Amino acid sequence: MANPVPPPASRTVGEKFQSVVDGRLKWVDIADPTSVDMEILQRDYGFHPLDLEDCMSGKVTKVEDHGEHVFILLHFPEEGAGIITSNRIAMFLGKDYLVTLHPGSIKVISDLFRSVSVDEKKRAEIMRSSPYLAYQILDRMIDCIFSILEDVQGSLDDLEAVVFEEKKSFSTPINQARRQIARLRRIVVPLRLYVPDLAKAQKFSDENLSIYFSDINHKINNISGTVDEMKEMVEIYKDTDFVTSSNRTNDVLSILTILFTLTIPATLLSSIYGMNIPLPGGLVTGPLEFAGPYSSLLVIFILMLIPAVIMVWYFRRAGWF
């Protein structure tokens, strides 16, 4: 449905609907849209109810050409309190209008809308056409992903500095990094698939915007490649942590096994000596006197120590520790 040509350089601001006009192009921005807003859009622009429903609850990513307008539904990551979440951004792009719907927490779009509303020069520069305006919005949203990647990369660098120390396990921060990267991949992969379809909006522009859409596509591919590299790195850290933890456990078990094995001769001799039978140094045969009253105890200790020393020598020669 064609939108009526608005008066030049006008702006209206409401609680939900905000609009700014430059020449024949009108930008309508809706933050935190409601079902009432969807009814207004269907009434004024004739958008399909299924598209409007997706604007409210759609989890898919899509770029669809409906003839008189192109419907764009993309998801972008947002980082808050160290947790990455997904934000849904919808656009209805026509010949002389652009309607954007997004959560109010996305300051990039709100700030851009505010700047073009108050700055006539910037308004004329950015609102050259609806596809070019959409490009400006998406380009800023994609640039925000790079800052998120820098934060995730910083956490991976911190992990790399400690994960190879082999002193303790770092499974918790590694699992947190894996969770962040997994969320990023769930958002970025659909973007990589559907961003090339943004070229469908070219038909609403008199100038050739292929270089701009190609730039967006290149950035998304770069982001996707970086996320894949991060995934490989965190998997290496996970495997390294698992191996070092296993080695530490094996070392502990080896030491405990050796200590237990070394006590076997002592246990055997002490058990024999504790039996109620005549033994050298006992009451029946008379005490050993070469070391005074401790002669019998010293003999038993020596007998305990000899097999233990032999076992230690053998274990060392066999390379067990």
N, C-alpha and C positions, 0 to 999 in steps of 0.2 A: 504494500500500500504506500503510495507516494505521500511524503510529508509536505504540508503546506510550507511555502517559502517564508521564513521568519523575517522580521525587520532587522536591518543591519545593526551589529554591535550592541545587542541588548542582553541583559542578564536578569534572571529571576532566581530567587533563592527561597526555598520552602523548607519544611522540616525534613522531608525525604528527598523530594525532587529538587535538583539544582540544574540550571541550564545556562549556557553561555552561547552567544551567537556571534559569528563573524561572517559577514557577507551572506552567502546562501547556506552555510554550514552551521548546524546546531548540535551542540554537545549536551546531552542530558545525562547527568550522573546521579545514581541512586545508591546510597550507602545503607547497608543492612536492610535490603528490601523485604517487604511483607506481602502477604497474599492480596491485600488491597492495592498495593502498587502494581502487582501483576494484572489485576483487573483493569487498572487505568491504562497500562501499556497495551493490553489487548484491545481496549476500546479505541484508543487514539491512533495506534499504529497497525493493528490487525495482526500482531505476532501470533504464531501458532501456540495453542495451549500447552502442547507437549514441551516446546522450547521454554516456555515460561515456567513450567513445572520443573524442568531441569535447572533453571536458574535458582530455584529454592532448595532443591534436594538432590540434584544430579551429582553422581559420583564419577560419571564418565567424562572423558575428554573428547571433544568433537569440534569440527569445523565444517559447517554445512552451508551450501549455496541454495537459497530459496528463491532465486530469481531477482526479486526486487530488493532483497537484503541478504547479507551473509550472517549466519549465527555462529558465534565463537564462544566456546566454553572450555576454559583452560584452568588448570590447577597449578598453583605456585607454592613453594615452601616458605614457611615463616618460622623464625627461630625466636623462642621466648623461654626464659629461665632454663636454657640449655636443652630444650626439647623442640624438635622440629615438627610442625604441624602443617596441614595443607589448607590453603585458602582458594576458594572458588571465585573466578572472575568470568563474568559473562558479558558479551558484547553483541549488540544488534547494529550492523553496519550497513547503512544505505547510501544512496547517492548524495543526499544533502543532510544527513544526520548520523550521529553515533550515540547509541545508548549504552552506558556502562553500568553494571550492577556488581557490587563487591561488598565484602565486610567493611565495617567502619574502621577496623584496625589497620587497614592497608593505607598508610599515610602517603605512599608514593603517588597514588592516583589523586587523593584529596589535595595534596600539595600542588600537583600539576594543575588541577582544576582551579585552585585558588590563584595561582600565578597567572594563568591565561585570563582569568576574570578581571584582574586588576591591572595587568600590563598589556596595553594595546599592541605594543610592538611584538611582544612574545606571542600574543594571541594570533596575530597575522602570520607569524613565522611558523607556528606549530599547526594551526588549523587551516592548512593549505587545501586539504581534502580529508574526507573521512578515513580512507585507508592510511594516509600519512599520519593522522592523529592517532589511529589505532597502533601504528608502528611506534610512535613516540611513547605511548603508554606501555606497550609490551617490552620495548627495549629497556625501559627503566625497571620494569619488574624482573627482567632477566638479569640485569646488572646486580640486583639485590641478591641473586642466587650466588654470585661470586663471593660476596662478603660472608655468606653462610659457609661456603666451601673453605674459605680461609680459616674460619673458626674450627671447622672439623679437622682441617689439615693441621692446625696448631695442636689439637688434642692428640692426633696421630704422632706428631713429632715428639710430644712429651712421652708418649708410650714407647716410641722407638729408643728414647734415651735411657729407659729403665728396664724394658722387657728382656734385654739380653744380659742383664746383670746376674741372673740365675740365683738370686738371693731369696726371693719370695714370689708368690703368685700374684699376677695382675689380671686375673680373670674378670673381676668386676668392671674396671675401666675398659677392658677390651670388649666385653659384652655391651657396654654402653655405646662405645664407638660403632660396633656392628649394628646396633639398633638405629642409630642416627643415619648411618649409610644406607641401611635397608629402607628407611622412610624416604630418604632422598631419591633412591632409585625408583621407588614406586611413583614418585611425582615426575621425575625427569624423563623416564622412558616414554610415557605417553606424550610428553612435550616434543620429544625428538621425532615421534611418529607423525604428529599432527601439525607442527609448526610449518612444514613445507606447504601445507594446504592453505596457509594464509595468503598465498599468491592469488587465490580466487577473488580477493577483494580488489585486485588491480583494476578490474573492469569499472570500478567507480571513480577512478582517477584519470585525469587527462595526461598526467606526466607518468613516465616510466619509473615505477618504484621497485623494480626487480632487484636492484642492488641493495635496497634497504631490507627487503625480506630475505635476501641471501645472507645479509649480515646477521640477522636474527638466527637464521638456520645454522650459520657457522658457530655462533656463540653457544647455541643449545648442544650442538655436536661436541664442542669443546668441553662443556659442562658434563655431558654424559660420559665422555672419555675420562675426565678427571674422577668422576664418581666410580667408574669401573676400576680405575687404578687404585683408588682408596679401598675399594672392596678387596682387591687382591692383597694390598698391604696389610689390612686388618686380619685377613685370613692367615697370612704369614705370621703375624704377631700371635694369633690364637694358637697356631701349630707350635710355634716356638715356646710359648708359655706352657703348653701341654707337655712338650718334650722335657723342658727344664723341670717342671713339677714332677714328672715321672722319674726323672733322674734323681731329684732330691728324695723322693719317696724310696727309690731303690737304694740310695746311699744309707738312708736311715735303717731300712730293713736289713741291709748288709751288715751294718754295725751291730744291730741288735742280734742278728744271727750269730755273728762272730763271738759277741759277748756271751750269748747263751751256750755256744759250743765250747768256749773256753771253761765254762763252769762245770761241764760234764765230768771231767776227771776229778775235780775237787768234790763234786757231789758223790761220785762213786767211792772215792777213798774215805770221805767222811762217813759215809754210810757203813762201809766195812769196819772202820775203826770204832764206830759207835755200837757195833754188835757185842753181845755179852759172851765173848770168847777170848781165850788168852792171846794177846798180841805183844810184840816187843815194846817194852816200856810200860806194860800194864801191871796190875797188882800181883798177878800170879807169877810172872817171870821176873819181876823186879824192875824198877825204873831205870831208864837210861840216864847216865850221870855226866856225859861229856859236856853238856851245856846246862848243868844244874837241873832244876825242876821243870825247865822248858824244853828239855831234850826231846821228849816224845813229840811235843807239839811242833818243834822245828823239823823233825824228820818227816812228819805228815805234810807240812807246808812244802818241803822240798819235793816230796813225791807228787804233790798236786801241781807244782810249778813246772816240773820237767815235761809232762805231756802237753801242757798249755804252750810252753815255748816251742816245742816241736811243731804243734799245729800252726802257730803264728808264722814260723819259718816256712812251712809248707804253703800256707795261704798266700804269703807274699811272693813266693817263687812261682805259684800258679797264676799270680796276677789278679787275685780276687779282690784285693783292696790295695 
